[in-house]
Amino acid sequence: MKMKGLSWFFGLMLLSLISNGQYNSQKTPPHWKMDSIIPAPKFPLEHFIVPVALVTYGIIALNNDALRDLDENTQEEIWSDHPHNHTTIDNYLQFAPAVIVYGLNIAGIHGEHNLLDRTSLFVMSNIFLNITVSSLKPITMQLRPDSSDNLSFPSGHTAEAFANAEFLRLEYRHKSIWYGIAGYVIAGFTGYLRMYNNKHFLSDVLAGAGIGILSTDLSYWLYPKVKGMFVRHGMKNAMILPFYHQSVAGLSLSYHLP
């Protein structure tokens, strides 16, 4: 019965990849330019079903005895029954999909967007996920499996990993599905390592995965609208950049006089 928890975890990760991979009709224009009108994409409701389900599962698990039992059984299977040393790989692995995106572009394998737009999307996604995760942790006050603090829910490492995995998938979906698969494998392994290190329960990881995917998808839907608004008003010399500094997040506008 203890394998049930891990089966749920990897099954939901696979479902998330398949669901997102099937929705490619709302592709963003490659290499956006400020002097081109960007069509406002429709809200991709079906694209959000799986990540919303993951977050909902995590929230329900906070006060559901059956799901808490599944959390504890999974934790026992991974940690209590097989004690082992911690690893710090997850601290770096969470950023790997994003590093791959920039590495591929440097190597001449270009994604859908230029450097400015790509970086704006990446930072915007991180703003969304960091605000969400940092807000939920002190509200839920969930004790970690190792009892180190009460900031277990949701998993920030997992949110970062899945946001970056979705970033990689969206940038290279026009090239090959294997880029997205690679990103999600890395993100899934990061989530597993958070449980392996006894830092998170299964529900923390699943909620973090959903938050990460939602953050990136929301950025890809919202950014063309924000940028298109400036284009329609003739602000061709404007540059929109998201920022996050000392827990303050927002968008900055830089305008160069002609």
Secondary structure as UniProt FT lines:
FT   HELIX           3..22
FT   TURN            34..35
FT   HELIX           45..48
FT   HELIX           49..61
FT   TURN            62..63
FT   HELIX           65..75
FT   HELIX           76..80
FT   HELIX           89..93
FT   TURN            94..95
FT   HELIX           96..106
FT   TURN            107..108
FT   HELIX           115..140
FT   TURN            145..146
FT   HELIX           156..172
FT   TURN            173..175
FT   HELIX           177..196
FT   TURN            197..198
FT   HELIX           202..232
FT   TURN            233..234
FT   TURN            236..237
FT   STRAND          238..245
FT   TURN            246..247
FT   STRAND          248..255
//
